[in-house]
Amino acid sequence: MAPVPRRVAHTSPAPPGASGASARGGRLSWPFVVLALGLAFLVATATLVVVLDPWGDPAGTVLSGEDPGTPDAEPRQDGGAEGADPDTDAPAESPPTDAGEAEDDTGEPSAEGMVWTEDPEGFSVLAPEGWNRRTEGSSIYYESANGDTYLQIDHADHPTDDEYRHVLDQEQGVFDSGRLPGYEQVRIEDVTSGTDFHSVADWEFTWTDAGQDRHVLARDIAVSPGVHYTVAWASPAGAWSEFEGMRTAALDSFAPA
């Protein structure tokens, strides 16, 4: 799971030991919590607190053939799909949508404002059209133009294949470290049932970063024993409901390598 302090960037968390939650404009540096997701995902022990700063300096690439030099370009009106002509104008951040995941004529997952993306790291996911792709450490980020909202996929090992227990241990790490000011749990839930994975747990919570309320949903997944991912969505708390359709489509469409 992964959220953040302010300085935006996208992809994977920053190097362990990165400091404080408000280092970058609006995002969490995944403060010293080993969330299975873009936070500092170095799992040595269940309560460990490492910080990967998703808002690092490395420049990212752009989703859907977008020109990396124009991340703030106006959105395309033709709903361009993945693999679009790189010479065309690049899309910017897609507007939130309430559309859920569906399937297109090819049988691949689809949703309004989303692009079915076969990531170079091997996994596939519906990612918001036009968002920038960035990598850091074990994480890949798909991030909005202004960087305050992002989808993070992390492929670091977890200390256990029981994801529900893993999340409870991560939360205890938050309490022990005090690194997430104003932390409040929304829910921790075992959601393995209905999936084809070995174990799956959702961890949703809010916290305050530099005076801004932030909201995160991290889904920790044990695809099979020893094969782990964390897929997380983070945004300002005030924009949480606006992205419900995109968030649901992204997390539910995730297909591991």
C-alpha positions as CSV (number, residue, x, y, z in Angstrom):
1,M,0.0,0.0,0.0
2,A,1.3,3.2,-0.6
3,P,0.6,6.8,-0.2
4,V,2.6,9.9,0.4
5,P,4.0,13.2,1.1
6,R,4.2,15.9,-1.4
7,R,6.5,15.9,-4.2
8,V,5.1,14.0,-6.8
9,A,6.4,11.2,-8.8
10,H,5.2,7.9,-9.8
11,T,6.3,4.4,-9.8
12,S,8.2,2.9,-7.0
13,P,9.0,4.0,-3.6
14,A,12.1,5.9,-2.9
15,P,15.2,4.4,-1.3
16,P,14.8,3.0,2.1
17,G,15.5,5.5,4.8
18,A,13.9,8.4,2.9
19,S,12.6,10.8,5.3
20,G,9.4,12.3,6.4
21,A,6.0,12.3,5.1
22,S,5.9,15.7,3.7
23,A,8.9,15.8,1.7
24,R,7.2,16.1,-1.5
25,G,4.3,18.0,-2.4
26,G,1.2,16.1,-1.6
27,R,2.4,12.6,-1.4
28,L,3.4,10.3,1.2
29,S,6.8,8.9,1.2
30,W,5.3,5.9,2.5
31,P,6.7,6.6,5.8
32,F,8.6,3.9,7.3
33,V,5.9,1.4,6.8
34,V,6.6,-1.6,4.9
35,L,3.5,-1.6,2.9
36,A,3.3,-4.1,0.3
37,L,3.0,-1.5,-2.1
38,G,4.9,1.4,-3.2
39,L,5.8,2.4,0.2
40,A,8.9,1.1,1.3
41,F,8.4,-2.3,0.5
42,L,11.5,-4.0,2.0
43,V,10.1,-6.6,4.1
44,A,12.4,-7.9,6.6
45,T,10.1,-8.2,9.5
46,A,6.4,-7.7,9.8
47,T,6.7,-4.5,11.7
48,L,9.6,-3.0,9.9
49,V,9.5,0.5,8.9
50,V,11.2,1.5,5.7
51,V,10.5,4.4,3.6
52,L,10.5,4.4,-0.1
53,D,9.7,7.8,-1.4
54,P,7.5,7.5,-4.4
55,W,8.1,11.1,-5.1
56,G,11.7,10.7,-6.1
57,D,13.5,12.7,-8.7
58,P,13.8,10.1,-11.5
59,A,11.8,11.1,-14.5
60,G,9.2,8.6,-15.7
61,T,7.9,7.4,-19.0
62,V,4.4,8.1,-20.2
63,L,1.5,5.8,-20.6
64,S,-0.3,5.3,-23.9
65,G,2.4,6.6,-26.2
66,E,2.4,10.0,-24.5
67,D,5.5,12.1,-25.2
68,P,7.5,12.3,-21.9
69,G,8.2,15.9,-22.7
70,T,4.5,16.8,-22.5
71,P,3.0,15.3,-19.4
72,D,0.7,18.2,-19.0
73,A,-0.7,18.1,-22.5
74,E,-4.5,18.4,-23.0
75,P,-6.4,15.2,-23.0
76,R,-7.2,13.6,-26.3
77,Q,-10.7,13.7,-27.5
78,D,-10.6,10.4,-29.4
79,G,-10.1,8.2,-26.3
80,G,-6.8,7.0,-27.8
81,A,-5.7,3.5,-26.7
82,E,-2.4,2.0,-25.8
83,G,0.0,1.9,-28.6
84,A,-1.2,5.1,-30.1
85,D,0.9,6.9,-32.6
86,P,3.7,8.6,-30.6
87,D,3.6,11.5,-33.0
88,T,0.1,12.4,-32.0
89,D,-0.7,14.8,-29.1
90,A,-0.2,13.1,-25.8
91,P,-3.1,12.8,-23.4
92,A,-3.0,14.3,-20.0
93,E,-4.7,13.2,-16.8
94,S,-8.0,11.5,-17.5
95,P,-11.0,12.8,-15.6
96,P,-12.4,10.6,-12.9
97,T,-15.1,8.2,-14.0
98,D,-17.7,6.0,-12.3
99,A,-17.4,3.4,-15.0
100,G,-16.5,0.0,-13.7
101,E,-14.3,-2.7,-15.3
102,A,-15.8,-4.4,-18.4
103,E,-14.3,-6.3,-21.3
104,D,-13.8,-5.0,-24.8
105,D,-14.2,-6.9,-28.1
106,T,-10.8,-8.5,-27.6
107,G,-11.8,-10.0,-24.2
108,E,-9.4,-7.7,-22.4
109,P,-10.6,-5.6,-19.4
110,S,-11.7,-2.1,-20.2
111,A,-13.1,0.9,-18.5
112,E,-13.8,4.5,-19.4
113,G,-10.7,6.6,-19.2
114,M,-8.5,3.5,-18.6
115,V,-6.0,1.7,-20.8
116,W,-5.2,-2.0,-20.6
117,T,-1.5,-2.0,-20.0
118,E,1.0,-4.8,-20.3
119,D,3.7,-3.4,-18.2
120,P,7.4,-4.1,-19.0
121,E,7.7,-5.7,-15.6
122,G,5.4,-8.5,-16.8
123,F,2.1,-7.7,-15.0
124,S,-1.0,-6.2,-16.7
125,V,-3.4,-3.7,-15.3
126,L,-6.0,-1.1,-16.3
127,A,-4.1,2.2,-15.8
128,P,-5.6,5.7,-16.2
129,E,-5.0,6.9,-19.8
130,G,-2.2,9.5,-20.2
131,W,-0.8,9.1,-16.7
132,N,3.0,9.0,-16.4
133,R,4.8,5.7,-15.6
134,R,7.7,5.8,-13.3
135,T,9.8,3.2,-11.5
136,E,11.6,3.3,-8.2
137,G,13.1,0.3,-6.4
138,S,10.6,-2.5,-6.5
139,S,7.6,-0.2,-7.4
140,I,6.0,1.0,-10.6
141,Y,3.9,4.1,-10.5
142,Y,1.2,5.4,-12.8
143,E,0.7,8.9,-11.7
144,S,-1.6,11.8,-12.6
145,A,-0.3,15.0,-14.3
146,N,-0.3,16.9,-11.0
147,G,1.2,14.0,-9.1
148,D,-1.3,14.0,-6.2
149,T,-3.0,10.8,-7.3
150,Y,-1.3,7.6,-8.3
151,L,-1.6,3.8,-8.9
152,Q,1.3,1.9,-7.5
153,I,2.3,-1.7,-8.1
154,D,5.1,-3.2,-5.9
155,H,6.7,-6.6,-6.3
156,A,8.7,-6.9,-3.1
157,D,8.6,-10.1,-1.0
158,H,6.3,-10.1,2.1
159,P,7.4,-11.8,5.3
160,T,4.4,-14.1,5.2
161,D,1.9,-15.6,2.6
162,D,-1.0,-14.7,4.9
163,E,-1.8,-11.2,3.6
164,Y,-4.3,-10.4,6.3
165,R,-1.7,-11.1,9.0
166,H,0.8,-9.1,6.9
167,V,-1.4,-6.1,6.8
168,L,-2.1,-6.2,10.6
169,D,1.6,-6.3,11.2
170,Q,2.2,-3.4,8.9
171,E,-0.5,-1.4,10.7
172,Q,1.2,-2.2,14.0
173,G,4.4,-0.8,12.5
174,V,2.5,2.5,11.9
175,F,1.4,2.7,15.5
176,D,4.9,1.8,16.8
177,S,6.7,4.3,14.5
178,G,4.1,7.2,14.7
179,R,5.2,8.1,11.1
180,L,1.7,8.6,9.8
181,P,0.2,11.7,11.5
182,G,-3.5,11.4,12.0
183,Y,-3.6,7.8,10.8
184,E,-7.1,6.3,10.9
185,Q,-8.0,2.9,9.6
186,V,-10.9,2.7,7.3
187,R,-10.8,-1.1,7.0
188,I,-8.6,-4.1,6.9
189,E,-10.3,-7.0,5.2
190,D,-9.4,-10.5,3.9
191,V,-10.7,-10.4,0.4
192,T,-9.2,-13.7,-0.8
193,S,-12.6,-15.2,-1.5
194,G,-13.7,-14.8,-5.0
195,T,-10.1,-14.4,-6.3
196,D,-7.8,-17.0,-7.9
197,F,-5.0,-15.9,-5.6
198,H,-3.5,-17.7,-2.6
199,S,-4.2,-14.8,-0.2
200,V,-5.4,-11.2,-0.6
201,A,-6.1,-8.4,2.0
202,D,-7.2,-4.8,1.6
203,W,-5.8,-2.1,3.8
204,E,-7.6,1.3,3.5
205,F,-6.7,4.2,5.7
206,T,-6.3,8.0,5.9
207,W,-3.7,10.3,7.4
208,T,-2.7,13.9,7.3
209,D,0.3,15.1,5.3
210,A,1.4,18.7,5.6
211,G,-2.1,19.8,6.4
212,Q,-3.7,17.7,3.6
213,D,-5.8,14.7,4.3
214,R,-4.7,11.7,2.2
215,H,-6.5,8.4,1.5
216,V,-5.0,5.1,0.4
217,L,-6.3,1.7,-0.5
218,A,-3.5,-1.0,-0.7
219,R,-4.3,-4.5,-1.8
220,D,-1.7,-7.0,-0.7
221,I,-1.6,-10.1,-2.8
222,A,0.1,-13.5,-2.5
223,V,-0.4,-14.8,-6.0
224,S,1.0,-18.2,-4.7
225,P,3.3,-19.0,-1.8
226,G,6.3,-16.8,-2.1
227,V,5.0,-14.6,-5.0
228,H,3.8,-11.2,-3.7
229,Y,2.5,-8.0,-5.0
230,T,0.9,-4.9,-3.5
231,V,-1.4,-2.8,-5.7
232,A,-2.3,0.6,-4.2
233,W,-4.2,3.7,-5.1
234,A,-3.5,7.0,-3.2
235,S,-5.2,10.4,-3.6
236,P,-6.2,13.5,-1.6
237,A,-9.1,12.5,0.7
238,G,-11.3,15.1,-0.9
239,A,-11.0,13.5,-4.3
240,W,-11.4,9.9,-3.2
241,S,-15.0,9.4,-4.3
242,E,-14.4,11.0,-7.7
243,F,-11.9,8.3,-8.6
244,E,-14.0,5.4,-7.4
245,G,-14.6,3.9,-10.8
246,M,-11.0,4.2,-11.9
247,R,-9.7,2.8,-8.6
248,T,-12.0,-0.2,-8.6
249,A,-11.2,-1.0,-12.2
250,A,-7.4,-0.7,-11.7
251,L,-7.3,-2.9,-8.6
252,D,-9.8,-5.5,-9.9
253,S,-8.1,-5.8,-13.2
254,F,-4.6,-6.5,-11.9
255,A,-3.0,-9.6,-13.5
256,P,0.4,-10.7,-12.2
257,A,3.3,-11.7,-14.4
